[in-house]
Amino acid sequence: MNIPNILTLLRVALIPVFVVLYYLPFSWSFWAASAVFALASATDWLDGYLARRWGQTTPFGAFLDPVADKLIVAVALVMLVETHANLWLSIPAAVIIGREIVVSALREWMAELGARAQVAVSSLGKWKTAAQMLALVILLANPASFNPWVIFGYVLLGLAAVLTLWSMLSYLRAAWPHLSWDVKSAEKDA
């Protein structure tokens, strides 16, 4: 156990904290939930930075970090879809969660083939994550009403959804040689 792994575990532990804060019946609850989510999001960057800088990358961290990221984002999106209940949020949320499932399955399958590096995280994925996290911080901080901040959050989440699809297509294109099945080669092998 090292500091980067502890930060990743902290991110997972903060999920129920921001959920409870979000649903509290106080005027400050949205802001508090957003602040905890922002803190958890910051640990995503910090744990990776420290692990690389200190040479403390571990198999446990490599497994848990993307799981923690997907959990915190999915939980936030589900909560927001429930409270906002509109297409401006529901469609990007469905795209983002669906992409995470597809890309996770693709990475797992490519790892079984020994070609995991073909679908490694790209800089496009990092931009997608930044837009997504900022959108979620903004949306968690505001009640479900059309005000300039919420509209800005919807726009950022829409941008994150577009980048999500773009990065998924990039991953699928990189993995396509492993996904396509050459019938003639299969017949020769038989």
VOROVO-522585 format. One record per residue (C-alpha): residue number from 1; residue in one letter; x, y, z negated. Coordinates in steps of 0.02 Angstrom, whole numbers, always signed. Layout:
N
{voro->NUM kepa->A u->X v->Y w->Z}
...
***
This chain:
190
{voro->1 kepa->M u->+0 v->+0 w->+0}
{voro->2 kepa->N u->+69 v->+169 w->+50}
{voro->3 kepa->I u->+6 v->+349 w->+55}
{voro->4 kepa->P u->-60 v->+342 w->+235}
{voro->5 kepa->N u->-161 v->+186 w->+192}
{voro->6 kepa->I u->-225 v->+266 w->+33}
{voro->7 kepa->L u->-283 v->+417 w->+136}
{voro->8 kepa->T u->-374 v->+300 w->+254}
{voro->9 kepa->L u->-459 v->+213 w->+108}
{voro->10 kepa->L u->-504 v->+384 w->+38}
{voro->11 kepa->R u->-590 v->+424 w->+203}
{voro->12 kepa->V u->-698 v->+269 w->+183}
{voro->13 kepa->A u->-732 v->+309 w->-1}
{voro->14 kepa->L u->-790 v->+485 w->+45}
{voro->15 kepa->I u->-930 v->+419 w->+157}
{voro->16 kepa->P u->-1056 v->+387 w->+18}
{voro->17 kepa->V u->-1005 v->+552 w->-64}
{voro->18 kepa->F u->-1050 v->+658 w->+88}
{voro->19 kepa->V u->-1210 v->+555 w->+116}
{voro->20 kepa->V u->-1271 v->+587 w->-61}
{voro->21 kepa->L u->-1224 v->+771 w->-51}
{voro->22 kepa->Y u->-1314 v->+791 w->+115}
{voro->23 kepa->Y u->-1479 v->+728 w->+43}
{voro->24 kepa->L u->-1474 v->+823 w->-122}
{voro->25 kepa->P u->-1616 v->+949 w->-137}
{voro->26 kepa->F u->-1504 v->+1100 w->-168}
{voro->27 kepa->S u->-1469 v->+1251 w->-58}
{voro->28 kepa->W u->-1282 v->+1213 w->-60}
{voro->29 kepa->S u->-1296 v->+1027 w->-19}
{voro->30 kepa->F u->-1269 v->+1044 w->+169}
{voro->31 kepa->W u->-1113 v->+1148 w->+142}
{voro->32 kepa->A u->-1046 v->+1026 w->+13}
{voro->33 kepa->A u->-1078 v->+876 w->+127}
{voro->34 kepa->S u->-994 v->+966 w->+271}
{voro->35 kepa->A u->-843 v->+1010 w->+163}
{voro->36 kepa->V u->-821 v->+828 w->+108}
{voro->37 kepa->F u->-840 v->+770 w->+288}
{voro->38 kepa->A u->-710 v->+900 w->+342}
{voro->39 kepa->L u->-591 v->+839 w->+207}
{voro->40 kepa->A u->-616 v->+659 w->+263}
{voro->41 kepa->S u->-588 v->+710 w->+444}
{voro->42 kepa->A u->-426 v->+797 w->+397}
{voro->43 kepa->T u->-363 v->+636 w->+318}
{voro->44 kepa->D u->-383 v->+555 w->+490}
{voro->45 kepa->W u->-250 v->+668 w->+561}
{voro->46 kepa->L u->-143 v->+670 w->+404}
{voro->47 kepa->D u->-132 v->+482 w->+378}
{voro->48 kepa->G u->-74 v->+453 w->+557}
{voro->49 kepa->Y u->+51 v->+595 w->+548}
{voro->50 kepa->L u->+125 v->+533 w->+384}
{voro->51 kepa->A u->+130 v->+352 w->+440}
{voro->52 kepa->R u->+229 v->+398 w->+596}
{voro->53 kepa->R u->+340 v->+527 w->+510}
{voro->54 kepa->W u->+384 v->+416 w->+362}
{voro->55 kepa->G u->+392 v->+255 w->+464}
{voro->56 kepa->Q u->+252 v->+180 w->+360}
{voro->57 kepa->T u->+141 v->+108 w->+496}
{voro->58 kepa->T u->+67 v->-58 w->+440}
{voro->59 kepa->P u->-48 v->-188 w->+517}
{voro->60 kepa->F u->-176 v->-148 w->+381}
{voro->61 kepa->G u->-171 v->+37 w->+425}
{voro->62 kepa->A u->-181 v->+0 w->+612}
{voro->63 kepa->F u->-338 v->-102 w->+577}
{voro->64 kepa->L u->-421 v->+11 w->+448}
{voro->65 kepa->D u->-390 v->+182 w->+526}
{voro->66 kepa->P u->-502 v->+160 w->+679}
{voro->67 kepa->V u->-633 v->+70 w->+573}
{voro->68 kepa->A u->-638 v->+216 w->+451}
{voro->69 kepa->D u->-653 v->+339 w->+595}
{voro->70 kepa->K u->-797 v->+246 w->+675}
{voro->71 kepa->L u->-888 v->+222 w->+509}
{voro->72 kepa->I u->-882 v->+404 w->+457}
{voro->73 kepa->V u->-935 v->+467 w->+629}
{voro->74 kepa->A u->-1076 v->+339 w->+648}
{voro->75 kepa->V u->-1145 v->+377 w->+475}
{voro->76 kepa->A u->-1141 v->+565 w->+506}
{voro->77 kepa->L u->-1224 v->+546 w->+676}
{voro->78 kepa->V u->-1362 v->+434 w->+608}
{voro->79 kepa->M u->-1398 v->+556 w->+467}
{voro->80 kepa->L u->-1403 v->+703 w->+587}
{voro->81 kepa->V u->-1515 v->+612 w->+712}
{voro->82 kepa->E u->-1635 v->+575 w->+570}
{voro->83 kepa->T u->-1644 v->+755 w->+508}
{voro->84 kepa->H u->-1634 v->+848 w->+675}
{voro->85 kepa->A u->-1743 v->+724 w->+772}
{voro->86 kepa->N u->-1718 v->+798 w->+945}
{voro->87 kepa->L u->-1640 v->+748 w->+1110}
{voro->88 kepa->W u->-1502 v->+879 w->+1095}
{voro->89 kepa->L u->-1426 v->+774 w->+958}
{voro->90 kepa->S u->-1497 v->+600 w->+991}
{voro->91 kepa->I u->-1427 v->+578 w->+1167}
{voro->92 kepa->P u->-1248 v->+629 w->+1126}
{voro->93 kepa->A u->-1256 v->+523 w->+967}
{voro->94 kepa->A u->-1312 v->+370 w->+1066}
{voro->95 kepa->V u->-1174 v->+400 w->+1195}
{voro->96 kepa->I u->-1040 v->+420 w->+1061}
{voro->97 kepa->I u->-1093 v->+268 w->+958}
{voro->98 kepa->G u->-1117 v->+162 w->+1115}
{voro->99 kepa->R u->-945 v->+210 w->+1180}
{voro->100 kepa->E u->-864 v->+165 w->+1015}
{voro->101 kepa->I u->-941 v->-8 w->+1023}
{voro->102 kepa->V u->-888 v->-35 w->+1204}
{voro->103 kepa->V u->-710 v->+29 w->+1180}
{voro->104 kepa->S u->-687 v->-68 w->+1016}
{voro->105 kepa->A u->-742 v->-228 w->+1102}
{voro->106 kepa->L u->-630 v->-189 w->+1251}
{voro->107 kepa->R u->-479 v->-159 w->+1139}
{voro->108 kepa->E u->-510 v->-320 w->+1043}
{voro->109 kepa->W u->-526 v->-420 w->+1202}
{voro->110 kepa->M u->-372 v->-340 w->+1280}
{voro->111 kepa->A u->-275 v->-380 w->+1121}
{voro->112 kepa->E u->-322 v->-563 w->+1142}
{voro->113 kepa->L u->-249 v->-554 w->+1317}
{voro->114 kepa->G u->-90 v->-472 w->+1251}
{voro->115 kepa->A u->-128 v->-313 w->+1347}
{voro->116 kepa->R u->-184 v->-198 w->+1206}
{voro->117 kepa->A u->-65 v->-60 w->+1263}
{voro->118 kepa->Q u->-169 v->-43 w->+1422}
{voro->119 kepa->V u->-309 v->+34 w->+1317}
{voro->120 kepa->A u->-209 v->+132 w->+1188}
{voro->121 kepa->V u->-277 v->+298 w->+1124}
{voro->122 kepa->S u->-249 v->+437 w->+1250}
{voro->123 kepa->S u->-237 v->+626 w->+1232}
{voro->124 kepa->L u->-412 v->+636 w->+1305}
{voro->125 kepa->G u->-473 v->+532 w->+1158}
{voro->126 kepa->K u->-390 v->+654 w->+1039}
{voro->127 kepa->W u->-480 v->+803 w->+1119}
{voro->128 kepa->K u->-643 v->+705 w->+1109}
{voro->129 kepa->T u->-614 v->+672 w->+925}
{voro->130 kepa->A u->-574 v->+855 w->+889}
{voro->131 kepa->A u->-733 v->+917 w->+975}
{voro->132 kepa->Q u->-836 v->+782 w->+891}
{voro->133 kepa->M u->-771 v->+814 w->+716}
{voro->134 kepa->L u->-792 v->+1003 w->+731}
{voro->135 kepa->A u->-969 v->+980 w->+797}
{voro->136 kepa->L u->-1011 v->+864 w->+652}
{voro->137 kepa->V u->-938 v->+984 w->+522}
{voro->138 kepa->I u->-1044 v->+1125 w->+595}
{voro->139 kepa->L u->-1203 v->+1021 w->+608}
{voro->140 kepa->L u->-1186 v->+947 w->+433}
{voro->141 kepa->A u->-1165 v->+1122 w->+361}
{voro->142 kepa->N u->-1329 v->+1186 w->+436}
{voro->143 kepa->P u->-1510 v->+1134 w->+412}
{voro->144 kepa->A u->-1603 v->+1068 w->+564}
{voro->145 kepa->S u->-1658 v->+1231 w->+643}
{voro->146 kepa->F u->-1613 v->+1321 w->+802}
{voro->147 kepa->N u->-1487 v->+1452 w->+750}
{voro->148 kepa->P u->-1326 v->+1503 w->+837}
{voro->149 kepa->W u->-1218 v->+1385 w->+733}
{voro->150 kepa->V u->-1329 v->+1234 w->+764}
{voro->151 kepa->I u->-1336 v->+1274 w->+950}
{voro->152 kepa->F u->-1145 v->+1288 w->+952}
{voro->153 kepa->G u->-1137 v->+1120 w->+861}
{voro->154 kepa->Y u->-1252 v->+1042 w->+993}
{voro->155 kepa->V u->-1143 v->+1112 w->+1133}
{voro->156 kepa->L u->-985 v->+1043 w->+1052}
{voro->157 kepa->L u->-1068 v->+874 w->+1024}
{voro->158 kepa->G u->-1123 v->+873 w->+1206}
{voro->159 kepa->L u->-944 v->+912 w->+1258}
{voro->160 kepa->A u->-884 v->+771 w->+1145}
{voro->161 kepa->A u->-1009 v->+653 w->+1228}
{voro->162 kepa->V u->-946 v->+700 w->+1402}
{voro->163 kepa->L u->-765 v->+675 w->+1346}
{voro->164 kepa->T u->-820 v->+512 w->+1266}
{voro->165 kepa->L u->-887 v->+446 w->+1430}
{voro->166 kepa->W u->-735 v->+509 w->+1525}
{voro->167 kepa->S u->-613 v->+425 w->+1405}
{voro->168 kepa->M u->-716 v->+264 w->+1409}
{voro->169 kepa->L u->-707 v->+263 w->+1599}
{voro->170 kepa->S u->-519 v->+290 w->+1588}
{voro->171 kepa->Y u->-503 v->+142 w->+1470}
{voro->172 kepa->L u->-612 v->+33 w->+1581}
{voro->173 kepa->R u->-512 v->+82 w->+1735}
{voro->174 kepa->A u->-349 v->+38 w->+1646}
{voro->175 kepa->A u->-422 v->-129 w->+1591}
{voro->176 kepa->W u->-507 v->-169 w->+1757}
{voro->177 kepa->P u->-368 v->-282 w->+1825}
{voro->178 kepa->H u->-393 v->-390 w->+1670}
{voro->179 kepa->L u->-582 v->-381 w->+1681}
{voro->180 kepa->S u->-602 v->-425 w->+1864}
{voro->181 kepa->W u->-604 v->-607 w->+1909}
{voro->182 kepa->D u->-517 v->-663 w->+2067}
{voro->183 kepa->V u->-621 v->-809 w->+2134}
{voro->184 kepa->K u->-486 v->-867 w->+2255}
{voro->185 kepa->S u->-354 v->-876 w->+2117}
{voro->186 kepa->A u->-475 v->-973 w->+2008}
{voro->187 kepa->E u->-506 v->-1097 w->+2149}
{voro->188 kepa->K u->-318 v->-1123 w->+2174}
{voro->189 kepa->D u->-297 v->-1157 w->+1987}
{voro->190 kepa->A u->-437 v->-1286 w->+1987}
***
